[in-house]
């Protein structure tokens, strides 16, 4: 369970909006119904991806996913019935104050994130590029939203900033997983076969599709390295003839966790670009935000079934990586 140093003296919900200047961009965001809705859905493990205060495709996906969880009509709209189901959380603040610690800004931070795997392989660690990126990911937010909520902040240790209030997002043990290519979603079920979580996902591409049928989890690696072997892979734009070992870190191509499947070189993993989930293609694997992948990894064990399906599901239907991350920070051979 994550523990954050929060001050609850200043909180914001839809019913408590007197803390900011009326009409300001910051005030509008803090009073945003869409932001409040995203936070409530995330608390119920219907993930909207990166929380950005906007009614985008991933938020509509999260709405439909929560409707599926509760047996409601899956229309992707925040109708009265949906809000009734979410109403028990209405008393919890949407935003809270957070005191930035020295650890938050200690780094080390990258001056620039290389775009090419060949350059990444020369680094020791693929960390964050700034305190803003680190704090945004810590609270499952987009960097833009974090900056808009805190327009005067320098994001330095000792400053108090506003962040979203998610609480504890732990899952009960996972019994099975469905990877839905058409819905671009990962559906998570418990021992009673109840849908307990839904994550937006980037799943394969027409050039490098994801696996078919039934598979199983074989291992979970946190802070994995990433191995690109040109003898087995041929990614567009990668010209190396030698095997590349990409160091671990949140900006690693597979993020901060790799859930390996029994289909060789395929898995469910994090992403260094949370805002692009369901807006890009992958090299065959299943990409989630780093925080969604970590949440799932904490609840799965070796042997959990993973079924790849093509069901019509909730949310905007779009386009659906397969390098080999090495567990325990060592290159696989």
Buried (B, 14 or more C-beta within 10 A) or exposed (E): EEEBEBEEEEBBBBEBBEBBEEEEEBBBBBBBEBBBBBBBBBBBBBBBBBBBBBBBBBBBBBBBBBBBBBEBEBBBBBEEBBEEBBEEBEEBBBBBBBBBEEEBBEEEBBEEBBEEBBEBBEBEEBBBBBBBBBBBBBBBBBBBBBBBBBEEBEBEEEBBBBBBBBEEBEBBEBBBBBBBBBBBBBBBBBEEEEBBBBBBBBBBBEEBBBBEEEBBBBEBBBBBBBBBBBEEBEBEEBEBEEBBBBBBBBBBBBBBBBBBBBBEBBBBBBBBBBBBBBBBBBBBBBBBBBBBBBBBBBBBEEEBBBBBBEEEBBBBBBBBBBBBBBBEBEBBE
